[in-house]
Each structure stands twice: as structure tokens, then as C-alpha cells.
């Protein structure tokens, strides 16, 4: 096996099942997956209940996809929801800038977040949500879906932080990883590729300004209680 064979499959994929709510109930596996962007020729991933997913939600912009067909379009339904469409360009370089970037998504693109929520509610099988790296846009969407089901904040933060250990391989798949000189490890450059918890905590703070966190935020943007109840019934174990 070559040193790059491990890049022939998604490297930041996980099922959002198994997270505890405040009542100790767990989210159900096989409902929502999150990941980095699939590539043509990827092997089917391990560790998920069903592949391909029933629906793929691609959060990337047109300039990222360059008009190319989605790699999974021939085997499943793909919905494009470009979360950053119409938002001012931003290239966050620090944790504070990243926190502001995430908050801007919540404030400036609520209709896109709600669109993804409704896709997840209505899907009859697993939904895969992804952007390019599976960290920022995917992180905000995942936090919303988990919080709307009543998942504890510390569990949402822990899920977001799991991306840290995957980022070097993500950047390799995006052809953005630096060539490390002898003696320099991935751990040494980890801070440059981090998923800082302050950023996702800023999103949760926005949701916490409403009763029931993201559920209250969704209600404040016109999502009826019935849809939220359907989501919890679907996403939570009994």
C-alpha cells in the first residue's frame, strides 16, 4: 500500500449518532453523517450503517465545484445548499475571526441553515452533510442539528473538536497540506489547522439566546413546533 492510499476515502467522516441530550437520551445512528468533500474514485467508507446515503447535502459554492458533477450524483440524490452564497468574502485566520465567521453564517444565512434542517427532517434515509473540509460550514450545520435535538453543548463541542486530528489528511486531499521537512510532525503544525472550540462555542452561544437553544432559534425563524418534534422523534433513540 502506498503512503497515499489512505487518502482514497473520506478522512473526516462520522455519524452524528451516539450523542447525549440533557435527558441522557442518545442521538440515533444512521440519520446524519458529516464529512469532508467526496472525490471521484473514493472507496466506500467504513463505520457507517448505509452507503451511499439517501441524500447528500453539498454546502460548497459554485466557484468550488466549478460546474463539475458531484462524485455521488450517479448513485444518490444530491442537494446543493451553498451556505455562504451572498455573504461577504471572508478568510478567517485567527480563532476570533473564525468565531465571527461562524456567527455571520447564523445571522446572515438562516434560510440556508433551515433548508438543510428540513432536508434532514424529511429524508427517508441517512443524510450526508459536507463542505470542502467538513469543518466550518459542516460544523455549524452539525451544531444546529444536534442542538435542535437537545444534545448537550459539551457533546457538540467534542464532536466539532474531533476534526482536529483529521485536518492534515483533509488538507492533503485538498492539495493544501505543506510538505513537512524531516523532524516536523503533523502535531507540530496542528495549531495551524485547528478546529478551535471557541468558534463552535460562539455558535452555541447564539443559539442559547433562545429558549431550547437551536430549537428556539429555528422557531424564531418560522420553523413550526411540529417539524421540531418530528426531528427529535427521528433523531433520538427511545
RASUL-V943737 format. One record per residue. OMEGA is omega in whole degrees, -180 to 180 (NA if undefined). BURIAL is # if it has 9 or more other C-alpha atoms within 8 Angstrom, else .. D_FIRST is the distance of its C-alpha to the first C-alpha in Angstrom with 2 decimals. Layout:
# RASUL-V943737
omega=OMEGA burial=BURIAL d_first=D_FIRST
omega=OMEGA burial=BURIAL d_first=D_FIRST
This chain:
# RASUL-V943737
omega=180 burial=. d_first=0.00
omega=-177 burial=. d_first=3.78
omega=-178 burial=. d_first=6.64
omega=-180 burial=. d_first=8.10
omega=-179 burial=. d_first=6.29
omega=179 burial=. d_first=8.79
omega=-179 burial=# d_first=11.46
omega=177 burial=# d_first=11.42
omega=179 burial=# d_first=13.93
omega=-176 burial=# d_first=17.08
omega=179 burial=# d_first=16.82
omega=-177 burial=# d_first=20.56
omega=170 burial=# d_first=21.51
omega=176 burial=# d_first=23.98
omega=-179 burial=# d_first=26.86
omega=174 burial=# d_first=30.24
omega=175 burial=# d_first=31.54
omega=180 burial=. d_first=32.70
omega=-175 burial=# d_first=34.67
omega=171 burial=# d_first=38.23
omega=177 burial=# d_first=41.40
omega=178 burial=. d_first=44.52
omega=179 burial=. d_first=45.75
omega=175 burial=. d_first=42.66
omega=-178 burial=# d_first=41.54
omega=172 burial=# d_first=37.81
omega=-175 burial=# d_first=36.24
omega=175 burial=# d_first=34.92
omega=177 burial=# d_first=31.24
omega=178 burial=# d_first=30.36
omega=-179 burial=# d_first=32.85
omega=168 burial=# d_first=31.13
omega=172 burial=# d_first=27.53
omega=-177 burial=# d_first=26.83
omega=166 burial=# d_first=23.81
omega=-175 burial=# d_first=22.65
omega=173 burial=# d_first=22.93
omega=177 burial=# d_first=20.93
omega=176 burial=. d_first=19.37
omega=179 burial=. d_first=19.37
omega=178 burial=. d_first=16.33
omega=171 burial=# d_first=15.39
omega=173 burial=. d_first=14.27
omega=-176 burial=. d_first=17.19
omega=171 burial=. d_first=17.21
omega=170 burial=. d_first=17.74
omega=174 burial=. d_first=20.88
omega=-173 burial=# d_first=23.50
omega=-175 burial=. d_first=26.18
omega=175 burial=. d_first=26.19
omega=2 burial=. d_first=23.99
omega=176 burial=. d_first=24.98
omega=-180 burial=# d_first=27.75
omega=177 burial=# d_first=31.26
omega=171 burial=# d_first=31.83
omega=175 burial=# d_first=29.80
omega=-178 burial=# d_first=31.80
omega=-175 burial=# d_first=30.58
omega=-173 burial=# d_first=32.43
omega=178 burial=# d_first=31.55
omega=180 burial=# d_first=34.19
omega=-177 burial=. d_first=34.75
omega=177 burial=. d_first=33.84
omega=-178 burial=. d_first=30.35
omega=177 burial=# d_first=29.70
omega=175 burial=. d_first=31.60
omega=-180 burial=. d_first=32.79
omega=176 burial=. d_first=29.44
omega=178 burial=. d_first=29.17
omega=-178 burial=. d_first=27.24
omega=-179 burial=. d_first=23.81
omega=-173 burial=# d_first=25.15
omega=-178 burial=# d_first=28.62
omega=-175 burial=. d_first=28.30
omega=180 burial=. d_first=27.50
omega=179 burial=# d_first=29.63
omega=179 burial=# d_first=32.48
omega=175 burial=# d_first=31.83
omega=177 burial=. d_first=34.57
omega=178 burial=. d_first=34.66
omega=-177 burial=# d_first=36.53
omega=-171 burial=# d_first=36.38
omega=-175 burial=# d_first=37.53
omega=-178 burial=# d_first=38.31
omega=179 burial=. d_first=40.29
omega=177 burial=. d_first=43.64
omega=178 burial=. d_first=42.90
omega=177 burial=. d_first=43.48
omega=-179 burial=. d_first=40.42
omega=177 burial=. d_first=38.98
omega=-175 burial=. d_first=36.27
omega=-178 burial=. d_first=36.55
omega=-177 burial=. d_first=35.68
omega=177 burial=. d_first=37.04
omega=179 burial=# d_first=37.14
omega=178 burial=. d_first=40.74
omega=178 burial=# d_first=39.94
omega=177 burial=# d_first=37.12
omega=179 burial=# d_first=39.60
omega=178 burial=# d_first=42.09
omega=179 burial=# d_first=39.54
omega=179 burial=# d_first=38.79
omega=179 burial=# d_first=42.51
omega=177 burial=# d_first=43.14
omega=-179 burial=# d_first=40.88
omega=-176 burial=# d_first=42.93
omega=-169 burial=. d_first=46.22
omega=-177 burial=. d_first=45.63
omega=-178 burial=# d_first=43.39
omega=-178 burial=# d_first=44.70
omega=179 burial=. d_first=44.93
omega=178 burial=# d_first=41.19
omega=179 burial=# d_first=40.37
omega=178 burial=# d_first=42.87
omega=179 burial=# d_first=41.40
omega=178 burial=# d_first=38.00
omega=-177 burial=# d_first=39.86
omega=174 burial=. d_first=41.72
omega=-180 burial=. d_first=38.67
omega=180 burial=# d_first=37.21
omega=-171 burial=# d_first=40.59
omega=-176 burial=. d_first=41.03
omega=-180 burial=# d_first=37.57
omega=178 burial=. d_first=37.49
omega=-176 burial=# d_first=33.82
omega=176 burial=# d_first=31.08
omega=173 burial=# d_first=31.24
omega=176 burial=# d_first=28.29
omega=179 burial=# d_first=29.59
omega=168 burial=# d_first=27.55
omega=177 burial=# d_first=28.22
omega=-178 burial=. d_first=25.79
omega=-174 burial=# d_first=24.46
omega=-176 burial=# d_first=25.93
omega=-169 burial=# d_first=28.03
omega=179 burial=# d_first=31.50
omega=178 burial=# d_first=32.86
omega=179 burial=# d_first=30.74
omega=180 burial=# d_first=31.87
omega=179 burial=# d_first=35.51
omega=-180 burial=# d_first=35.32
omega=178 burial=# d_first=33.57
omega=179 burial=# d_first=36.25
omega=-178 burial=# d_first=38.94
omega=179 burial=# d_first=37.70
omega=-179 burial=# d_first=37.34
omega=180 burial=# d_first=40.64
omega=177 burial=# d_first=42.44
omega=179 burial=# d_first=41.63
omega=-180 burial=# d_first=43.06
omega=-179 burial=# d_first=39.89
omega=-178 burial=# d_first=40.66
omega=-177 burial=. d_first=40.12
omega=177 burial=. d_first=38.18
omega=178 burial=# d_first=35.66
omega=178 burial=# d_first=35.30
omega=-180 burial=# d_first=34.79
omega=177 burial=. d_first=32.19
omega=178 burial=. d_first=30.20
omega=-176 burial=# d_first=30.43
omega=179 burial=# d_first=29.36
omega=180 burial=. d_first=26.07
omega=-178 burial=# d_first=24.84
omega=-174 burial=# d_first=25.09
omega=-179 burial=. d_first=21.88
omega=-168 burial=# d_first=19.98
omega=-179 burial=# d_first=21.62
omega=179 burial=# d_first=19.39
omega=175 burial=# d_first=16.45
omega=-179 burial=# d_first=19.21
omega=174 burial=# d_first=20.43
omega=179 burial=# d_first=17.10
omega=177 burial=. d_first=17.08
omega=-178 burial=. d_first=20.70
omega=180 burial=. d_first=20.04
omega=-177 burial=. d_first=22.51
omega=177 burial=# d_first=20.70
omega=171 burial=. d_first=22.05
omega=-175 burial=. d_first=20.16
omega=178 burial=. d_first=20.81
omega=179 burial=. d_first=22.47
omega=178 burial=. d_first=21.84
omega=178 burial=. d_first=23.24
omega=-176 burial=. d_first=23.20
omega=176 burial=. d_first=21.12
omega=-179 burial=. d_first=20.64
omega=-177 burial=. d_first=23.53
omega=-178 burial=. d_first=25.83
omega=-175 burial=# d_first=25.60
omega=-178 burial=# d_first=25.58
omega=-179 burial=. d_first=29.29
omega=-175 burial=. d_first=28.76
omega=-167 burial=# d_first=26.53
omega=168 burial=# d_first=28.40
omega=-173 burial=# d_first=29.75
omega=-174 burial=. d_first=33.16
omega=178 burial=# d_first=35.00
omega=-176 burial=# d_first=38.27
omega=-179 burial=# d_first=37.24
omega=174 burial=# d_first=36.74
omega=177 burial=# d_first=39.77
omega=177 burial=# d_first=41.77
omega=180 burial=# d_first=40.93
omega=177 burial=# d_first=41.95
omega=177 burial=. d_first=45.13
omega=179 burial=# d_first=45.96
omega=-176 burial=# d_first=45.56
omega=174 burial=# d_first=47.57
omega=180 burial=. d_first=50.56
omega=174 burial=# d_first=51.06
omega=-180 burial=. d_first=51.97
omega=172 burial=# d_first=48.94
omega=-174 burial=# d_first=46.54
omega=176 burial=# d_first=44.45
omega=177 burial=# d_first=46.49
omega=176 burial=# d_first=49.59
omega=179 burial=# d_first=48.03
omega=177 burial=# d_first=47.19
omega=-179 burial=# d_first=50.74
omega=178 burial=. d_first=52.16
omega=169 burial=. d_first=50.46
omega=178 burial=. d_first=51.91
omega=-177 burial=# d_first=49.46
omega=-178 burial=. d_first=51.75
omega=-179 burial=. d_first=51.62
omega=179 burial=. d_first=50.83
omega=179 burial=# d_first=47.44
omega=177 burial=# d_first=46.60
omega=178 burial=. d_first=47.70
omega=179 burial=# d_first=45.57
omega=-179 burial=# d_first=42.52
omega=178 burial=# d_first=43.16
omega=-178 burial=. d_first=43.82
omega=-169 burial=# d_first=40.58
omega=-176 burial=# d_first=38.32
omega=176 burial=# d_first=39.88
omega=-180 burial=# d_first=39.80
omega=NA burial=. d_first=43.20
